[in-house]
Amino acid sequence: MPDLKTNCAGIKSPNPFWLASAPPANSGAQIQRAFDHGWGGAVWKTLGTPIQNVSSRFGGVNYGGKKNIGFNNIELITDRPLDVNFREIYETKQKYPDHAIIASLMVDSKAEWKDFIKRAIDSGADGLELNFGCPHGMCERGMGSAVGQEPKVNEEITSWAVEYSTVPVLAKLTPNVGDIVKHGLASQRGGAHGVSLINTIKSIIGVDIDTFVAKPVVGNRSSNGGYCGAAVRPIALHMVAALSRDEEFNLPISGIGGITDWRDAVEFLLLGASSVQVCTEVMLRGYRIVEDMIEGLENYMREHQFETLDQMIGKAVPSYSAWGELDMNFETVAKIDAKSCIGCQLCVTACHDGAHQCIDPNEDPMIRVPVVDESECVGCNLCQIVCPVDGCISMVEVLNGFAPASWNEHVTAGATLRPKKGAH
């Protein structure tokens, strides 16, 4: 049986699946139910001076028949009394001593950081997560992403937390920046034991085109919020990978952003995360999703002969390179499986209008299978993306006789690159 236990920056849990700091981790009763279903840890909904949240506060993006591929919230930190929150942290930790409880904190002054850190640790928190990411409401007050977007402030507040804490400190980074690496390095200079990312992306989820008010609607107004859900996963993966491959950055990572199933979690682990946090999918489908995540991860590890998580964490990082280091002589062409093709012609339209005009209808009107002109195909794989039949179109490597060569090699050493399609 594969061992799913993880140690993320000194925070140990029976598996890498944690609830992210959000409504599903708002109370002790919720987190205890989550632990009963199998979650390995939970990051408590952010604690600070309690505020009053708005109504309404959530919005979703539907596309192509799929509901809520993107999600938005304008909710802020806890609106529950601090004494209640800290008491419930204590009670939950007493009941589930082997599960990880991380206290998410967001306050304004150095004195408040010291006070909240002490109270969180006294309550039994296994670690702290510094919320440097909230992109709405709190950032206007000088907290959240207002801290996360300023490396010097990030470094300073992180250093305060590390000074006052006796448990590991994670800095939660905002994606609302141009280069995530310098912000991760700022947390590292501040002494953080690890980082978590990404927090939500500043966004407007949509506009009611009849009332002329953005969504979600609060009375007759709205505001920008934080974008999350499945649609943000590619952004999150990029930022996690950017930190993992940086030679100067050497902190553990808790990966967050659009995780919907075990496959998504595996992608984060392969790109260097040692734990993964889930929010939106729990809000949409409930705590029980972790049962499938655990089973899927175990099966994947068995299939690939990983006995521990450490053996798989970061396995995909070496394959991530700068664009200029890619092999410019590597070549593929599209192949269509005539037996599975349904003749929908979507690949023809996509190729003619959006790619390189190399897929044409068959000249025989009785044959619905399109024809690929391999001499013009550049292997962009747009046809494969739009094809509704899994496995019908594959991208097959062409042995063109050209030695591997990167663009950087070509520029600096005059390496021979294969000629453009249509030139031979």
VEXBA-179161 format. One record per residue (C-alpha): x, y, z. Coordinates in Angstrom, 1 decimal. Layout:
<pts>
<pt c1="X" c2="Y" c3="Z"/>
...
</pts>
This chain:
<pts>
<pt c1="0.0" c2="0.0" c3="0.0"/>
<pt c1="1.5" c2="3.4" c3="-1.0"/>
<pt c1="2.3" c2="5.7" c3="1.9"/>
<pt c1="0.4" c2="8.9" c3="1.5"/>
<pt c1="1.8" c2="10.6" c3="4.6"/>
<pt c1="3.3" c2="14.0" c3="3.9"/>
<pt c1="5.5" c2="16.6" c3="5.6"/>
<pt c1="5.0" c2="20.0" c3="4.1"/>
<pt c1="7.4" c2="22.5" c3="5.7"/>
<pt c1="7.3" c2="20.6" c3="9.0"/>
<pt c1="3.5" c2="20.2" c3="9.0"/>
<pt c1="2.7" c2="16.5" c3="9.0"/>
<pt c1="-0.6" c2="15.0" c3="7.8"/>
<pt c1="-1.9" c2="11.5" c3="7.0"/>
<pt c1="-2.3" c2="12.5" c3="3.3"/>
<pt c1="-1.5" c2="15.6" c3="1.2"/>
<pt c1="-5.2" c2="16.7" c3="0.9"/>
<pt c1="-6.0" c2="19.8" c3="2.9"/>
<pt c1="-9.0" c2="22.0" c3="3.0"/>
<pt c1="-8.0" c2="25.5" c3="1.9"/>
<pt c1="-8.8" c2="28.6" c3="4.0"/>
<pt c1="-12.4" c2="29.3" c3="2.9"/>
<pt c1="-16.0" c2="28.6" c3="3.8"/>
<pt c1="-15.5" c2="24.8" c3="4.0"/>
<pt c1="-13.0" c2="25.4" c3="6.8"/>
<pt c1="-15.1" c2="28.0" c3="8.7"/>
<pt c1="-15.8" c2="26.1" c3="11.9"/>
<pt c1="-14.8" c2="23.2" c3="14.0"/>
<pt c1="-17.9" c2="21.2" c3="13.2"/>
<pt c1="-17.2" c2="21.5" c3="9.5"/>
<pt c1="-13.5" c2="20.5" c3="9.7"/>
<pt c1="-14.3" c2="17.6" c3="12.0"/>
<pt c1="-16.8" c2="16.3" c3="9.4"/>
<pt c1="-14.1" c2="16.8" c3="6.7"/>
<pt c1="-11.6" c2="14.8" c3="8.7"/>
<pt c1="-14.1" c2="12.0" c3="9.1"/>
<pt c1="-14.3" c2="11.7" c3="5.4"/>
<pt c1="-10.5" c2="11.5" c3="5.0"/>
<pt c1="-9.1" c2="15.0" c3="4.6"/>
<pt c1="-5.5" c2="15.1" c3="5.9"/>
<pt c1="-5.5" c2="18.7" c3="7.0"/>
<pt c1="-7.3" c2="22.0" c3="7.0"/>
<pt c1="-6.4" c2="25.6" c3="6.9"/>
<pt c1="-8.8" c2="27.4" c3="9.1"/>
<pt c1="-10.8" c2="30.2" c3="7.5"/>
<pt c1="-8.7" c2="33.4" c3="7.9"/>
<pt c1="-8.7" c2="34.8" c3="11.4"/>
<pt c1="-8.4" c2="38.5" c3="12.0"/>
<pt c1="-10.6" c2="41.2" c3="13.5"/>
<pt c1="-14.0" c2="39.7" c3="12.6"/>
<pt c1="-16.0" c2="41.5" c3="9.9"/>
<pt c1="-19.5" c2="41.5" c3="8.5"/>
<pt c1="-19.7" c2="39.8" c3="5.1"/>
<pt c1="-22.0" c2="40.8" c3="2.3"/>
<pt c1="-25.0" c2="39.2" c3="0.6"/>
<pt c1="-24.8" c2="37.9" c3="-2.0"/>
<pt c1="-21.1" c2="36.9" c3="-2.3"/>
<pt c1="-20.5" c2="34.1" c3="-4.9"/>
<pt c1="-20.7" c2="33.9" c3="-8.7"/>
<pt c1="-20.0" c2="31.2" c3="-11.3"/>
<pt c1="-18.9" c2="30.9" c3="-14.9"/>
<pt c1="-20.6" c2="28.4" c3="-17.2"/>
<pt c1="-19.1" c2="27.4" c3="-20.5"/>
<pt c1="-19.8" c2="24.8" c3="-23.1"/>
<pt c1="-22.5" c2="23.1" c3="-21.0"/>
<pt c1="-20.2" c2="22.8" c3="-18.0"/>
<pt c1="-21.3" c2="24.7" c3="-14.9"/>
<pt c1="-19.0" c2="26.7" c3="-12.6"/>
<pt c1="-15.7" c2="26.1" c3="-14.4"/>
<pt c1="-14.7" c2="29.4" c3="-12.8"/>
<pt c1="-15.9" c2="30.7" c3="-9.5"/>
<pt c1="-15.8" c2="34.1" c3="-7.8"/>
<pt c1="-16.2" c2="35.3" c3="-4.3"/>
<pt c1="-16.4" c2="38.7" c3="-2.6"/>
<pt c1="-16.5" c2="37.2" c3="0.9"/>
<pt c1="-13.8" c2="38.3" c3="3.4"/>
<pt c1="-12.3" c2="36.8" c3="6.5"/>
<pt c1="-14.1" c2="35.2" c3="9.5"/>
<pt c1="-17.3" c2="36.8" c3="10.7"/>
<pt c1="-17.4" c2="34.6" c3="13.8"/>
<pt c1="-16.1" c2="35.6" c3="17.3"/>
<pt c1="-12.4" c2="35.0" c3="17.7"/>
<pt c1="-12.8" c2="33.2" c3="21.1"/>
<pt c1="-15.2" c2="30.7" c3="19.4"/>
<pt c1="-12.7" c2="30.1" c3="16.5"/>
<pt c1="-9.8" c2="29.5" c3="18.9"/>
<pt c1="-11.8" c2="27.3" c3="21.1"/>
<pt c1="-12.9" c2="25.2" c3="18.2"/>
<pt c1="-9.3" c2="24.9" c3="16.9"/>
<pt c1="-8.4" c2="23.5" c3="20.3"/>
<pt c1="-11.4" c2="21.1" c3="20.4"/>
<pt c1="-10.7" c2="19.8" c3="16.9"/>
<pt c1="-7.0" c2="19.3" c3="17.5"/>
<pt c1="-7.8" c2="17.3" c3="20.6"/>
<pt c1="-10.2" c2="15.1" c3="18.8"/>
<pt c1="-8.0" c2="14.6" c3="15.7"/>
<pt c1="-4.4" c2="14.8" c3="16.9"/>
<pt c1="-2.9" c2="13.2" c3="13.8"/>
<pt c1="-4.5" c2="15.6" c3="11.4"/>
<pt c1="-3.0" c2="19.0" c3="10.4"/>
<pt c1="-4.7" c2="22.2" c3="11.5"/>
<pt c1="-3.2" c2="25.4" c3="10.1"/>
<pt c1="-4.4" c2="28.8" c3="11.3"/>
<pt c1="-4.7" c2="31.3" c3="8.5"/>
<pt c1="-4.1" c2="34.8" c3="9.8"/>
<pt c1="-4.5" c2="38.3" c3="8.5"/>
<pt c1="-4.0" c2="41.4" c3="10.7"/>
<pt c1="-2.7" c2="44.9" c3="10.5"/>
<pt c1="0.0" c2="45.7" c3="13.0"/>
<pt c1="3.0" c2="44.0" c3="14.5"/>
<pt c1="1.4" c2="43.8" c3="17.9"/>
<pt c1="-1.7" c2="42.1" c3="16.4"/>
<pt c1="0.5" c2="39.5" c3="14.6"/>
<pt c1="2.2" c2="38.7" c3="17.9"/>
<pt c1="-1.1" c2="38.3" c3="19.7"/>
<pt c1="-2.9" c2="36.3" c3="17.0"/>
<pt c1="0.1" c2="34.0" c3="16.5"/>
<pt c1="0.3" c2="33.2" c3="20.3"/>
<pt c1="-3.5" c2="32.6" c3="20.5"/>
<pt c1="-3.4" c2="30.3" c3="17.4"/>
<pt c1="-0.4" c2="28.2" c3="18.8"/>
<pt c1="-1.9" c2="28.1" c3="22.3"/>
<pt c1="-5.1" c2="26.7" c3="20.6"/>
<pt c1="-3.1" c2="23.8" c3="19.1"/>
<pt c1="-2.5" c2="24.9" c3="15.5"/>
<pt c1="0.2" c2="22.8" c3="13.8"/>
<pt c1="1.2" c2="25.7" c3="11.6"/>
<pt c1="0.4" c2="29.2" c3="10.4"/>
<pt c1="-0.6" c2="30.5" c3="7.0"/>
<pt c1="0.0" c2="34.2" c3="6.5"/>
<pt c1="-2.8" c2="35.4" c3="4.2"/>
<pt c1="-0.9" c2="37.7" c3="1.8"/>
<pt c1="-3.3" c2="37.0" c3="-1.1"/>
<pt c1="-6.9" c2="38.2" c3="-0.5"/>
<pt c1="-7.5" c2="40.4" c3="-3.6"/>
<pt c1="-10.6" c2="42.3" c3="-2.4"/>
<pt c1="-11.9" c2="44.1" c3="0.6"/>
<pt c1="-8.9" c2="43.5" c3="2.8"/>
<pt c1="-6.3" c2="44.8" c3="0.4"/>
<pt c1="-8.0" c2="48.2" c3="0.4"/>
<pt c1="-7.2" c2="48.2" c3="4.1"/>
<pt c1="-3.5" c2="47.5" c3="3.6"/>
<pt c1="-3.7" c2="43.7" c3="4.2"/>
<pt c1="-4.0" c2="40.7" c3="1.9"/>
<pt c1="-2.7" c2="41.2" c3="-1.6"/>
<pt c1="-1.6" c2="44.7" c3="-0.6"/>
<pt c1="1.1" c2="42.9" c3="1.4"/>
<pt c1="1.6" c2="40.1" c3="-1.1"/>
<pt c1="2.3" c2="42.5" c3="-4.0"/>
<pt c1="5.2" c2="44.2" c3="-2.1"/>
<pt c1="8.2" c2="42.0" c3="-1.6"/>
<pt c1="9.7" c2="44.1" c3="1.2"/>
<pt c1="6.5" c2="44.2" c3="3.1"/>
<pt c1="6.0" c2="40.4" c3="2.6"/>
<pt c1="9.6" c2="39.8" c3="3.9"/>
<pt c1="9.1" c2="42.1" c3="6.9"/>
<pt c1="5.8" c2="40.6" c3="8.1"/>
<pt c1="7.0" c2="37.1" c3="7.4"/>
<pt c1="10.0" c2="37.8" c3="9.7"/>
<pt c1="7.7" c2="39.0" c3="12.4"/>
<pt c1="5.6" c2="35.8" c3="12.2"/>
<pt c1="8.7" c2="33.6" c3="12.2"/>
<pt c1="10.1" c2="35.5" c3="15.2"/>
<pt c1="6.9" c2="35.0" c3="17.2"/>
<pt c1="6.0" c2="31.5" c3="16.1"/>
<pt c1="7.1" c2="28.1" c3="17.5"/>
<pt c1="5.4" c2="26.2" c3="14.7"/>
<pt c1="6.0" c2="26.3" c3="10.9"/>
<pt c1="5.0" c2="29.4" c3="9.0"/>
<pt c1="3.6" c2="29.3" c3="5.4"/>
<pt c1="3.3" c2="32.5" c3="3.4"/>
<pt c1="0.3" c2="32.4" c3="1.1"/>
<pt c1="1.2" c2="34.2" c3="-2.1"/>
<pt c1="-1.0" c2="36.3" c3="-4.4"/>
<pt c1="-1.1" c2="35.5" c3="-8.1"/>
<pt c1="-1.9" c2="39.2" c3="-8.9"/>
<pt c1="1.8" c2="39.9" c3="-9.7"/>
<pt c1="4.0" c2="39.8" c3="-12.8"/>
<pt c1="6.7" c2="37.4" c3="-11.4"/>
<pt c1="5.8" c2="35.0" c3="-8.6"/>
<pt c1="9.5" c2="34.1" c3="-8.0"/>
<pt c1="10.6" c2="37.3" c3="-6.5"/>
<pt c1="7.6" c2="37.2" c3="-4.0"/>
<pt c1="8.5" c2="33.6" c3="-3.1"/>
<pt c1="12.1" c2="34.6" c3="-2.5"/>
<pt c1="10.9" c2="37.5" c3="-0.3"/>
<pt c1="9.1" c2="35.0" c3="1.9"/>
<pt c1="12.2" c2="32.9" c3="2.0"/>
<pt c1="14.3" c2="35.9" c3="3.1"/>
<pt c1="11.8" c2="36.5" c3="5.8"/>
<pt c1="12.4" c2="33.1" c3="7.2"/>
<pt c1="9.2" c2="31.3" c3="6.1"/>
<pt c1="9.3" c2="27.5" c3="6.4"/>
<pt c1="7.2" c2="27.2" c3="3.2"/>
<pt c1="4.8" c2="28.9" c3="0.9"/>
<pt c1="1.3" c2="28.2" c3="-0.3"/>
<pt c1="-0.1" c2="29.3" c3="-3.7"/>
<pt c1="-2.1" c2="30.5" c3="-5.4"/>
<pt c1="-4.7" c2="32.7" c3="-3.7"/>
<pt c1="-7.6" c2="33.9" c3="-5.8"/>
<pt c1="-7.2" c2="36.2" c3="-8.8"/>
<pt c1="-8.7" c2="39.7" c3="-8.9"/>
<pt c1="-11.7" c2="39.5" c3="-11.1"/>
<pt c1="-15.2" c2="40.5" c3="-12.1"/>
<pt c1="-17.2" c2="37.4" c3="-12.8"/>
<pt c1="-19.7" c2="39.0" c3="-15.1"/>
<pt c1="-22.3" c2="41.7" c3="-15.7"/>
<pt c1="-26.1" c2="41.5" c3="-15.6"/>
<pt c1="-26.7" c2="43.0" c3="-19.1"/>
<pt c1="-30.3" c2="44.0" c3="-18.2"/>
<pt c1="-29.7" c2="45.7" c3="-14.8"/>
<pt c1="-26.2" c2="46.9" c3="-15.8"/>
<pt c1="-24.8" c2="45.7" c3="-12.5"/>
<pt c1="-21.7" c2="43.4" c3="-12.2"/>
<pt c1="-22.1" c2="40.1" c3="-10.4"/>
<pt c1="-22.5" c2="39.0" c3="-7.7"/>
<pt c1="-25.0" c2="41.7" c3="-6.9"/>
<pt c1="-25.2" c2="43.4" c3="-3.5"/>
<pt c1="-28.3" c2="45.6" c3="-3.6"/>
<pt c1="-27.7" c2="47.7" c3="-6.7"/>
<pt c1="-23.8" c2="47.5" c3="-6.6"/>
<pt c1="-21.0" c2="45.0" c3="-6.9"/>
<pt c1="-17.3" c2="44.8" c3="-6.5"/>
<pt c1="-14.3" c2="42.9" c3="-7.9"/>
<pt c1="-13.6" c2="39.6" c3="-6.2"/>
<pt c1="-11.4" c2="36.6" c3="-6.2"/>
<pt c1="-11.4" c2="34.2" c3="-9.1"/>
<pt c1="-10.9" c2="30.5" c3="-8.4"/>
<pt c1="-12.2" c2="27.0" c3="-9.5"/>
<pt c1="-11.0" c2="24.7" c3="-12.3"/>
<pt c1="-10.4" c2="27.5" c3="-14.7"/>
<pt c1="-7.4" c2="28.9" c3="-12.7"/>
<pt c1="-5.5" c2="25.6" c3="-12.4"/>
<pt c1="-3.2" c2="26.3" c3="-15.4"/>
<pt c1="-2.1" c2="29.6" c3="-13.8"/>
<pt c1="-1.6" c2="27.9" c3="-10.4"/>
<pt c1="0.5" c2="25.1" c3="-12.0"/>
<pt c1="2.7" c2="27.6" c3="-13.8"/>
<pt c1="3.4" c2="29.6" c3="-10.6"/>
<pt c1="4.1" c2="26.5" c3="-8.5"/>
<pt c1="6.4" c2="25.2" c3="-11.3"/>
<pt c1="8.1" c2="28.6" c3="-11.6"/>
<pt c1="9.1" c2="28.5" c3="-7.9"/>
<pt c1="10.1" c2="24.8" c3="-8.0"/>
<pt c1="12.5" c2="25.2" c3="-10.9"/>
<pt c1="14.1" c2="28.4" c3="-9.6"/>
<pt c1="17.7" c2="27.6" c3="-8.3"/>
<pt c1="17.5" c2="30.1" c3="-5.5"/>
<pt c1="14.1" c2="29.1" c3="-4.1"/>
<pt c1="14.2" c2="26.1" c3="-1.8"/>
<pt c1="11.1" c2="26.1" c3="0.3"/>
<pt c1="8.4" c2="23.5" c3="0.4"/>
<pt c1="5.1" c2="24.4" c3="-1.4"/>
<pt c1="1.5" c2="23.8" c3="-0.7"/>
<pt c1="-0.3" c2="23.9" c3="-4.0"/>
<pt c1="-3.7" c2="25.6" c3="-4.5"/>
<pt c1="-5.9" c2="26.4" c3="-7.4"/>
<pt c1="-8.6" c2="24.6" c3="-9.3"/>
<pt c1="-8.0" c2="21.1" c3="-8.0"/>
<pt c1="-11.1" c2="19.0" c3="-8.8"/>
<pt c1="-9.9" c2="15.4" c3="-8.6"/>
<pt c1="-6.9" c2="13.2" c3="-7.9"/>
<pt c1="-5.4" c2="13.9" c3="-11.4"/>
<pt c1="-5.2" c2="17.6" c3="-10.7"/>
<pt c1="-3.6" c2="16.9" c3="-7.3"/>
<pt c1="-1.0" c2="14.6" c3="-9.0"/>
<pt c1="-0.1" c2="17.4" c3="-11.4"/>
<pt c1="0.7" c2="19.8" c3="-8.5"/>
<pt c1="2.7" c2="17.1" c3="-6.7"/>
<pt c1="4.7" c2="16.3" c3="-9.8"/>
<pt c1="5.5" c2="20.1" c3="-10.2"/>
<pt c1="6.9" c2="20.3" c3="-6.7"/>
<pt c1="4.0" c2="20.7" c3="-4.2"/>
<pt c1="4.1" c2="18.5" c3="-1.1"/>
<pt c1="0.5" c2="19.2" c3="-0.1"/>
<pt c1="-2.5" c2="20.4" c3="-2.0"/>
<pt c1="-5.4" c2="22.6" c3="-0.8"/>
<pt c1="-8.9" c2="22.4" c3="-2.2"/>
<pt c1="-11.8" c2="24.8" c3="-1.8"/>
<pt c1="-14.1" c2="25.4" c3="-4.7"/>
<pt c1="-14.7" c2="21.8" c3="-5.6"/>
<pt c1="-15.7" c2="21.1" c3="-2.0"/>
<pt c1="-18.1" c2="24.0" c3="-2.1"/>
<pt c1="-19.7" c2="22.6" c3="-5.2"/>
<pt c1="-19.6" c2="18.9" c3="-4.4"/>
<pt c1="-19.0" c2="18.4" c3="-0.6"/>
<pt c1="-16.3" c2="16.8" c3="1.6"/>
<pt c1="-16.7" c2="13.3" c3="0.2"/>
<pt c1="-14.7" c2="14.1" c3="-2.9"/>
<pt c1="-11.6" c2="13.4" c3="-0.9"/>
<pt c1="-12.4" c2="9.7" c3="-0.8"/>
<pt c1="-12.0" c2="9.4" c3="-4.6"/>
<pt c1="-8.9" c2="11.6" c3="-4.4"/>
<pt c1="-7.3" c2="9.3" c3="-1.9"/>
<pt c1="-8.2" c2="6.2" c3="-3.9"/>
<pt c1="-7.1" c2="7.7" c3="-7.2"/>
<pt c1="-3.7" c2="8.8" c3="-5.7"/>
<pt c1="-3.1" c2="5.4" c3="-4.2"/>
<pt c1="-3.8" c2="3.7" c3="-7.5"/>
<pt c1="-1.6" c2="6.1" c3="-9.4"/>
<pt c1="1.3" c2="5.6" c3="-7.0"/>
<pt c1="0.9" c2="1.8" c3="-7.3"/>
<pt c1="0.8" c2="2.0" c3="-11.1"/>
<pt c1="4.0" c2="4.1" c3="-11.2"/>
<pt c1="5.7" c2="2.2" c3="-8.4"/>
<pt c1="5.9" c2="5.1" c3="-6.0"/>
<pt c1="6.0" c2="3.9" c3="-2.4"/>
<pt c1="6.0" c2="7.4" c3="-0.9"/>
<pt c1="5.0" c2="10.8" c3="-1.9"/>
<pt c1="8.6" c2="12.1" c3="-1.7"/>
<pt c1="9.4" c2="9.8" c3="-4.6"/>
<pt c1="7.0" c2="11.6" c3="-6.9"/>
<pt c1="7.1" c2="15.2" c3="-5.7"/>
<pt c1="8.9" c2="17.3" c3="-8.3"/>
<pt c1="9.3" c2="14.6" c3="-10.9"/>
<pt c1="8.0" c2="16.8" c3="-13.7"/>
<pt c1="10.1" c2="19.9" c3="-12.8"/>
<pt c1="13.2" c2="18.9" c3="-14.9"/>
<pt c1="11.0" c2="18.8" c3="-18.0"/>
<pt c1="10.0" c2="22.4" c3="-17.6"/>
<pt c1="12.4" c2="24.7" c3="-19.5"/>
<pt c1="12.5" c2="28.1" c3="-21.0"/>
<pt c1="11.0" c2="28.4" c3="-24.5"/>
<pt c1="14.4" c2="29.0" c3="-26.0"/>
<pt c1="15.6" c2="25.6" c3="-24.8"/>
<pt c1="12.9" c2="23.6" c3="-26.5"/>
<pt c1="13.9" c2="21.3" c3="-29.4"/>
<pt c1="13.0" c2="23.3" c3="-32.5"/>
<pt c1="13.7" c2="20.2" c3="-34.7"/>
<pt c1="11.1" c2="18.0" c3="-33.0"/>
<pt c1="8.2" c2="17.5" c3="-35.4"/>
<pt c1="4.8" c2="15.9" c3="-35.2"/>
<pt c1="1.9" c2="15.6" c3="-37.6"/>
<pt c1="-1.8" c2="14.8" c3="-37.1"/>
<pt c1="-3.1" c2="11.3" c3="-37.8"/>
<pt c1="-6.9" c2="10.6" c3="-38.0"/>
<pt c1="-8.2" c2="7.2" c3="-37.0"/>
<pt c1="-10.8" c2="6.5" c3="-39.7"/>
<pt c1="-12.5" c2="3.8" c3="-37.6"/>
<pt c1="-13.3" c2="6.2" c3="-34.7"/>
<pt c1="-13.9" c2="9.4" c3="-36.8"/>
<pt c1="-17.6" c2="10.5" c3="-36.8"/>
<pt c1="-17.1" c2="12.9" c3="-39.7"/>
<pt c1="-18.1" c2="16.0" c3="-37.8"/>
<pt c1="-15.6" c2="18.1" c3="-39.7"/>
<pt c1="-14.8" c2="20.2" c3="-36.6"/>
<pt c1="-11.1" c2="19.6" c3="-37.2"/>
<pt c1="-11.5" c2="20.9" c3="-40.8"/>
<pt c1="-13.1" c2="24.2" c3="-39.6"/>
<pt c1="-10.5" c2="24.7" c3="-36.8"/>
<pt c1="-7.6" c2="24.0" c3="-39.1"/>
<pt c1="-8.8" c2="26.2" c3="-41.9"/>
<pt c1="-9.9" c2="29.1" c3="-39.7"/>
<pt c1="-7.6" c2="28.9" c3="-36.8"/>
<pt c1="-4.4" c2="27.0" c3="-37.8"/>
<pt c1="-2.5" c2="26.1" c3="-41.0"/>
<pt c1="-5.1" c2="24.9" c3="-43.5"/>
<pt c1="-3.7" c2="21.4" c3="-43.7"/>
<pt c1="-6.9" c2="19.3" c3="-43.0"/>
<pt c1="-9.4" c2="19.1" c3="-45.9"/>
<pt c1="-12.7" c2="17.3" c3="-46.5"/>
<pt c1="-12.3" c2="14.1" c3="-48.4"/>
<pt c1="-12.7" c2="14.6" c3="-52.1"/>
<pt c1="-15.0" c2="11.6" c3="-52.2"/>
<pt c1="-18.3" c2="12.9" c3="-50.7"/>
<pt c1="-19.2" c2="9.4" c3="-49.6"/>
<pt c1="-16.2" c2="9.4" c3="-47.2"/>
<pt c1="-16.6" c2="11.6" c3="-44.2"/>
<pt c1="-13.1" c2="11.2" c3="-42.8"/>
<pt c1="-11.0" c2="14.3" c3="-43.5"/>
<pt c1="-7.6" c2="14.2" c3="-45.1"/>
<pt c1="-4.4" c2="15.6" c3="-43.5"/>
<pt c1="-1.8" c2="17.2" c3="-45.8"/>
<pt c1="1.2" c2="16.1" c3="-43.8"/>
<pt c1="3.6" c2="18.3" c3="-45.8"/>
<pt c1="1.7" c2="21.4" c3="-44.5"/>
<pt c1="0.9" c2="20.1" c3="-41.0"/>
<pt c1="2.9" c2="21.9" c3="-38.3"/>
<pt c1="1.7" c2="19.7" c3="-35.4"/>
<pt c1="-0.1" c2="22.4" c3="-33.5"/>
<pt c1="-2.7" c2="19.9" c3="-32.2"/>
<pt c1="-5.6" c2="22.3" c3="-32.5"/>
<pt c1="-7.5" c2="19.5" c3="-34.4"/>
<pt c1="-6.9" c2="17.1" c3="-31.5"/>
<pt c1="-8.2" c2="19.7" c3="-29.0"/>
<pt c1="-11.5" c2="20.3" c3="-30.8"/>
<pt c1="-12.1" c2="16.6" c3="-31.8"/>
<pt c1="-15.1" c2="15.3" c3="-29.7"/>
<pt c1="-13.9" c2="11.7" c3="-29.9"/>
<pt c1="-11.1" c2="10.7" c3="-27.5"/>
<pt c1="-8.2" c2="9.1" c3="-29.3"/>
<pt c1="-9.5" c2="9.8" c3="-32.8"/>
<pt c1="-6.7" c2="12.3" c3="-33.6"/>
<pt c1="-3.2" c2="11.7" c3="-32.4"/>
<pt c1="0.0" c2="13.7" c3="-32.9"/>
<pt c1="2.7" c2="11.3" c3="-34.3"/>
<pt c1="6.4" c2="12.2" c3="-34.2"/>
<pt c1="8.1" c2="12.5" c3="-37.6"/>
<pt c1="11.6" c2="11.3" c3="-38.0"/>
<pt c1="12.9" c2="14.1" c3="-40.2"/>
<pt c1="16.6" c2="13.5" c3="-39.8"/>
<pt c1="17.4" c2="16.8" c3="-38.2"/>
<pt c1="19.5" c2="16.6" c3="-35.0"/>
<pt c1="17.9" c2="18.1" c3="-31.8"/>
<pt c1="18.6" c2="21.8" c3="-31.6"/>
<pt c1="17.2" c2="24.6" c3="-29.4"/>
<pt c1="16.5" c2="28.1" c3="-30.6"/>
<pt c1="19.2" c2="29.4" c3="-28.2"/>
<pt c1="21.7" c2="27.0" c3="-29.8"/>
<pt c1="20.7" c2="28.1" c3="-33.2"/>
<pt c1="21.2" c2="31.7" c3="-32.4"/>
<pt c1="24.5" c2="31.3" c3="-30.6"/>
<pt c1="26.1" c2="28.5" c3="-32.6"/>
<pt c1="24.4" c2="28.5" c3="-35.9"/>
<pt c1="22.8" c2="25.1" c3="-35.4"/>
<pt c1="20.8" c2="23.7" c3="-38.3"/>
<pt c1="17.0" c2="23.9" c3="-37.8"/>
<pt c1="14.6" c2="22.0" c3="-39.9"/>
<pt c1="13.1" c2="24.0" c3="-42.8"/>
<pt c1="9.6" c2="25.4" c3="-42.5"/>
<pt c1="6.7" c2="23.3" c3="-43.8"/>
<pt c1="6.1" c2="23.9" c3="-47.5"/>
<pt c1="9.7" c2="24.8" c3="-48.1"/>
<pt c1="10.7" c2="21.2" c3="-49.1"/>
</pts>
